[in-house]
Amino acid sequence: MLTEKEYVNGNNVILPNREDETRVNRENLRVKKKNTANKNKLNEKRKKQHINTIKVIALVFICGIIVVWRYGVAYNVQKQLTSIKSEQSNLIRANDNLKLELKKVNNFKYIEENAESKFGMVKPDNNNVIIADLSKDNFKNQQEEKKKSVTFINKIKQLFANN
């Protein structure tokens, strides 16, 4: 019973509606923990996504570098192939020129013209021809010369040995 002064007299006091503070605190803590756990999960998820994104970017970058490097190697090989082919064609041309010159030099008329013009040679006639008989043994025997030199050396040795 309330009076104007808001006093309560007697045993008619109304029990206050008390909520258990510990229970409320526990619920608040549980809710906060849930929220922080959810936030942590979201943060972990985001970190994993960022890490995965960075991994993919790094992988693409490495693949790009490898592709560019392989293109560089292929370019160098192509460049070498082109230079070798041009060198081969130059060598084939030079070889053909040498074959033509060899045919030209093997021609008897060319040899005769060169002998007459460059070296002043004259074509022999019957008056200028000397015939030599090579069937004879016109050369000294080399073994005889060695024997003579050996005997001469032996004679000198004998002279010194006798003294």
Buried (B, 14 or more C-beta within 10 A) or exposed (E): EEEEEEEEEEEEEEEEEEEEEEEEEEEEEEEEEEEEEEEEEEEEEEEEEEEEEEEEEEEEEEEEEEEEEEEEEEEEEEEEEEEEEEEEEEEEEEEEEEEEEEEEEEEEEEEEEEEEEEEEEEEEEEEEEEEEEEEEEEEEEEEEEEEEEEEEEEEEEEEEEEE
